[in-house]
Amino acid sequence: MSPQKFPMSDQVEHLLRNAQLRDALEPLYDESIGRVNVELMSTTSENEFLESMLQWERAPILPICDWFRPKLQLEHPDTLDEQQLLIALHHAIEKLFSKRIVLDFTDHLTDRQLYCLLYRDILPTHEKLLPRTNSYLHWDCANTSGDPDTWLRYYASEADRNAWREETEGYLPPVEAPPYQRELPQAPM
């Protein structure tokens, strides 16, 4: 008779954690939980996925300006001269990056336009405040989903442009170099 094999203690811990996570997510059950194929992922990977789902479900939705202590408030753009605006813009970009918020596709905007976008659109927007440890919130400053013209003109690769033309048969703007090259903090998509 061969000795009975028992799971290693860390495997038991992972299985217990998995059960706890599934219990916590049960009232929130939707198709995304059902899509977890436990045969294709390890229990550790499944637990990471379930933990991220639980964090998402429990995260508060707050204006981005309220993610900071003290609250991140910008001066009204009309009250700042160009030098003051540039200093405030760079300070705000650094603060946003400290909360893992990255501004993408900004090189078509003047400093004032980017500042106004922060002031008017980004900081007051309600988003889930997640404990971002390995992910970033990417803010699309070209509004590629709403108006692809800016993205197609300044940022899309030739392959992206061709794919867009084939999919939509729409107008394709000429390629231009973005007029306001910036070196902002970046993160992987």
Order of alpha helices (4+ residues) and beta strands (2+ residues): alpha-alpha-alpha-beta-alpha-beta-alpha-beta-beta-alpha
